[in-house]
Amino acid sequence: MATVERHTEISADFLHHAESMFREGDLLQASEKAWGAAAHCLKSIAERRGWSHGTHGALGIVVDRLADESDDPRRIHNLYRSVGMLHTNFYEDWIPGKLVEGGIDDARELIERLTRIG
């Protein structure tokens, strides 16, 4: 099982890779790396707090709990949905480049907001 620090490190690495993959035109990998960055950020916070985080459903609960602690729960939920769409895109390949780029931006914002709450 990864540690809090390892999840945090993976999150940063994946966000960097998402940006690089997008610049290279690999929208599928960019999408999945952005999702992974957000997921590992959630796992890091959940691990620190002793919360379950081993499934997609558990991550949804984590983000909901953190949104309740934020100053803008709706924004947290919207960002999470946007990033979740990127995860789907990895398998379906249906999102155009501008939406992938926006999703990467949303992943970055979500990570920043969650880190402040964390």
NORFENRA-V895777 format. One record per pair of residues at least 12 apart in sequence whose ideal C-beta (glycine too) atoms are under 10 Angstrom apart, sorted by sequence separation. I is the first residue (numbers start at 1). GAP is how many residues later the second one is. D is the distance in Angstrom with one decimal. If there is no record, write none. Layout:
i,gap,d
I,GAP,D
I,GAP,D
//
This chain:
i,gap,d
17,12,7.5
18,12,5.0
21,12,6.0
22,12,8.4
46,12,7.5
64,12,8.6
67,12,9.4
17,13,8.1
18,13,7.7
20,13,8.5
21,13,8.9
40,13,9.7
46,13,7.8
49,13,8.5
63,13,6.5
64,13,7.6
67,13,7.9
86,13,8.8
18,14,8.1
19,14,8.4
39,14,8.7
51,14,7.3
63,14,7.4
66,14,9.4
85,14,7.9
86,14,6.7
89,14,7.9
17,15,9.3
18,15,3.7
19,15,8.5
43,15,9.3
46,15,8.9
47,15,10.0
51,15,9.6
85,15,9.4
17,16,4.4
18,16,4.0
42,16,9.0
43,16,7.5
46,16,4.7
49,16,8.6
63,16,8.9
64,16,8.7
86,16,9.7
87,16,9.6
16,17,8.4
17,17,8.9
18,17,8.5
39,17,8.5
42,17,5.1
45,17,6.9
46,17,9.5
49,17,9.2
60,17,9.9
63,17,4.8
82,17,8.8
85,17,9.9
86,17,4.4
14,18,8.6
15,18,7.3
18,18,8.0
19,18,9.7
42,18,9.3
45,18,9.4
62,18,9.8
63,18,9.6
85,18,6.4
86,18,7.7
14,19,4.6
15,19,6.8
17,19,8.5
18,19,6.2
42,19,9.8
43,19,8.1
46,19,8.8
84,19,9.2
13,20,8.6
14,20,7.3
17,20,8.2
18,20,9.8
39,20,6.0
42,20,5.0
45,20,9.4
46,20,8.9
60,20,7.8
63,20,9.5
82,20,7.2
83,20,6.1
86,20,8.4
14,21,8.4
15,21,8.7
16,21,8.4
38,21,8.7
41,21,9.9
42,21,6.1
45,21,6.6
59,21,8.6
63,21,9.5
82,21,5.3
83,21,8.8
85,21,9.1
86,21,7.2
14,22,4.3
15,22,3.9
41,22,9.8
82,22,9.7
13,23,9.1
14,23,3.8
15,23,8.4
39,23,9.7
82,23,8.9
83,23,5.7
13,24,8.0
14,24,8.6
39,24,9.8
42,24,7.7
60,24,8.7
79,24,9.4
82,24,4.1
83,24,4.8
11,25,7.9
12,25,7.5
14,25,8.5
15,25,9.3
38,25,8.7
41,25,10.0
59,25,9.2
81,25,8.9
82,25,7.9
83,25,9.8
10,26,7.4
11,26,4.9
14,26,6.4
15,26,8.8
79,26,9.5
80,26,8.6
83,26,9.5
10,27,7.9
11,27,7.5
13,27,8.7
14,27,9.2
79,27,4.8
80,27,9.6
82,27,9.3
83,27,5.9
11,28,8.0
12,28,8.7
56,28,8.5
78,28,8.0
79,28,7.7
82,28,8.1
83,28,9.2
10,29,9.1
11,29,3.9
12,29,8.9
79,29,9.5
10,30,4.4
11,30,4.3
79,30,5.8
80,30,6.3
9,31,8.4
10,31,9.0
11,31,8.7
56,31,8.4
75,31,9.9
78,31,10.0
79,31,3.9
7,32,8.9
8,32,7.5
11,32,8.2
78,32,9.2
79,32,9.2
7,33,4.7
8,33,7.3
10,33,8.5
11,33,6.5
76,33,9.6
79,33,9.8
6,34,8.6
7,34,7.3
10,34,8.5
75,34,8.3
76,34,7.0
79,34,7.2
80,34,9.3
7,35,8.5
8,35,9.2
9,35,9.0
75,35,8.9
79,35,9.0
7,36,4.5
8,36,4.7
6,37,9.3
7,37,3.6
8,37,9.1
76,37,6.2
2,38,8.0
6,38,8.3
7,38,8.5
42,38,8.6
75,38,7.4
76,38,7.6
4,39,8.6
5,39,7.9
7,39,8.7
8,39,9.6
4,40,5.2
7,40,6.2
8,40,9.4
2,41,7.2
3,41,8.7
4,41,8.2
6,41,9.2
7,41,9.0
38,41,8.2
42,41,10.0
72,41,8.0
76,41,8.4
1,42,9.7
2,42,8.5
4,42,9.3
5,42,9.5
38,42,7.3
41,42,10.0
71,42,9.1
4,43,4.9
5,43,9.8
70,43,6.5
3,44,7.2
4,44,4.9
38,44,9.5
39,44,8.3
66,44,9.9
70,44,8.5
2,45,7.6
3,45,9.7
4,45,9.6
38,45,4.5
39,45,9.5
69,45,9.9
71,45,9.5
1,46,8.1
7,46,8.8
37,46,8.4
38,46,8.5
67,46,9.2
70,46,8.3
71,46,9.2
36,47,9.7
63,47,8.4
66,47,8.5
67,47,9.3
69,47,10.0
70,47,5.6
34,48,9.5
35,48,5.6
38,48,8.6
39,48,8.1
66,48,5.9
69,48,5.3
34,49,6.3
35,49,7.1
37,49,9.8
38,49,8.9
68,49,9.7
69,49,9.4
35,50,8.8
36,50,9.4
67,50,8.6
35,51,4.8
36,51,8.3
63,51,7.8
66,51,5.1
31,52,9.3
34,52,5.0
35,52,3.9
62,52,9.2
65,52,9.6
66,52,7.6
1,53,9.1
33,53,8.8
34,53,8.6
35,53,8.8
31,54,8.4
32,54,7.1
35,54,8.6
36,54,9.5
31,55,4.0
32,55,6.8
34,55,9.5
35,55,7.1
30,56,8.0
31,56,7.1
34,56,9.6
31,57,8.4
32,57,8.1
33,57,9.1
28,58,9.7
31,58,4.2
32,58,4.0
27,59,9.3
30,59,9.1
31,59,5.0
32,59,8.9
30,60,9.2
31,60,9.4
28,61,7.0
29,61,7.9
31,61,9.6
27,62,7.2
28,62,5.4
31,62,8.8
27,63,9.2
28,63,8.7
28,64,9.4
31,64,6.9
28,65,6.0
38,65,9.7
27,66,7.5
34,66,7.9
41,66,8.7
28,67,9.5
30,67,9.0
34,67,9.8
37,67,8.7
44,67,9.8
18,68,8.4
27,68,7.1
31,68,9.5
35,68,8.4
38,68,8.5
39,68,9.6
42,68,8.9
27,69,8.2
31,69,5.6
34,69,5.8
35,69,9.9
38,69,4.9
41,69,7.4
42,69,9.1
45,69,6.2
49,69,8.3
27,70,6.0
30,70,5.6
34,70,4.7
37,70,5.4
38,70,9.1
41,70,4.6
44,70,8.8
45,70,8.0
48,70,6.8
30,71,8.3
33,71,8.5
34,71,9.1
36,71,9.1
37,71,8.1
38,71,9.9
40,71,9.1
41,71,9.3
44,71,8.7
25,72,8.0
27,72,9.2
28,72,9.0
31,72,6.8
34,72,8.1
35,72,7.3
38,72,5.4
41,72,9.7
42,72,6.8
45,72,7.5
46,72,9.5
27,73,4.9
30,73,8.5
31,73,8.3
34,73,4.1
37,73,8.9
38,73,6.2
41,73,5.4
45,73,4.3
26,74,9.8
27,74,9.1
30,74,6.4
33,74,8.8
34,74,8.2
37,74,6.3
41,74,6.8
44,74,7.3
22,75,7.8
27,76,9.9
31,76,9.7
34,76,9.5
38,76,8.0
42,76,9.4
34,77,9.6
41,77,8.1
22,78,6.3
23,78,9.8
21,79,9.4
22,79,6.1
22,81,9.5
18,82,8.9
19,82,9.4
22,82,6.0
18,83,9.9
21,83,9.2
18,85,8.8
19,85,6.3
18,86,5.1
19,86,9.7
19,88,9.7
15,89,7.8
18,89,6.8
19,89,8.6
18,90,8.8
15,92,6.4
14,93,8.8
15,93,6.2
11,96,9.4
15,96,6.6
14,97,9.7
12,99,8.4
11,100,6.3
8,103,9.7
11,103,9.5
11,104,8.9
8,107,8.5
8,110,9.3
4,114,9.5
//
